[in-house]
Amino acid sequence: MPDVGQSSSAKPSDEPWAKLVPSDLSLSNVEIRLGEEVICSEIISSSLEKHKWCKITKNGDQSSATILNMSGHVILVNGVDLPIDEEIVINYGSEISAGPEGQGYLAFRFEAMPSVDTCPTSLTITIDVEHAKCSICLNVWHDVVTVAPCLHDFCNGCFSEWIRMSQLKHANVLCPQCKGVVQCVGRNHFMNYIEQDILRADPTLRRSDEDIALIESYASIKSNLVLGTSGGRQSRKRARALDGLIPVAEEESRASASTCLQCVSAIGGFSCSQNTAHVQCQACGGFMPSRTDSNVPQHCLGCDRAFCGAYWHSLSVTSSATHRVCSRDTFLPISERTISRIPFLTHNRNRQEQDITERCIQGMGKALQDIISEWTAKFHSRQIDRTLLKLNHAEMISAGTHVCNECSDQFVSFLLYWFRLSLPQNLLPADASERENCWYGYSCRTQFHNVEHAKKRNHVCRPTRGSAV
């Protein structure tokens, strides 16, 4: 859905100091970044035309502001008429309507946001920027990966290319910094936060957009990669068995169920070499080669973890007593999933709200699958604000994206949240239609241990108080 509007400003700062939260939860917040800004937005929900209707000026106390009516008509502030060219002080929680009451104008809630400077938990850490540079490109890290066992850090794109070049020339991948043999490599999210803090403190260290796009095009490390695994060891084990040193049956019984099948023999025209990188399936624990030349996804876009179901299914490989292989159902495109139950995660695990949602669907004479298919189509066509979708790469996800079972539950829960928000009051069960919204909305902690509170208040709504606001 389109943003509710925007603040007109020439040089916005990095962080907003306040925001206007629309009463229509399907619309996005209007963030205010300058000390004095003219708000230009839609003022009627049924119209896409934007108007300059007010100016908001930051006050010295950091928690209030002054609003000036720049529209051609009266606006409402906390239920009181504010005439044209008149101004009034607004505080956190002030209700503002873009026009006279009862004429379909959008309403907003003003909220001042605490600055980083006033945060009592802020901590300053001194770091030598030279220790935060990739020894391959000599720039500050970008999308940090850490190699083991030496624990040196590099850019994802740089080390992905290093792996590719090393596999063409050498039997092992060596660390570019200490020359030790690299056994595995994985993304380091904690170091990414440090990278972001460094660039925020010194923007001159930031690379150009073109450089970032180039290095991201090289990046192929999404989950932990095991380098130089099992191919050579498997052949040596087999050779020892054939030489009579160990009985064949005993040698095969020692083989791990997690051994990569393409290290044993060629499947689908591909077999692993001694230095082929492998990823481990998060569901069954089995290994598969990390393939950048295949169009079959090996990683869930929602969590970046590796899953083998789609890869082995594309090669018609099934699980056996000696080799673990996931079924295809563990890693499917969103549009191909069958949804027969409301996930436990739905509505932040609030069983009362889940029951209401289930009764709403039944009252409409539809199946859960019908509702999910309908809202998946809306998601795919970008009719839904994705801000609350708790998955990685939310903007890249579509109906055809492969996701794991856990991320599928998160996705379905997200769709059911929007489904509930879209329902008019008359379609809610009688015992739910008259409930007031909880101040803390979906972030309320009381709903988990107080059944009466969970029944009495609606929690499928946006918070109006608390840290989640």
Summary of the structure (lengths in Angstrom):
residues: 469
radius of gyration: 27.8
end to end distance: 20.3
largest distance: 97.1
contacts: 1378
relative contact order: 0.07
helix: 32%
strand: 20%
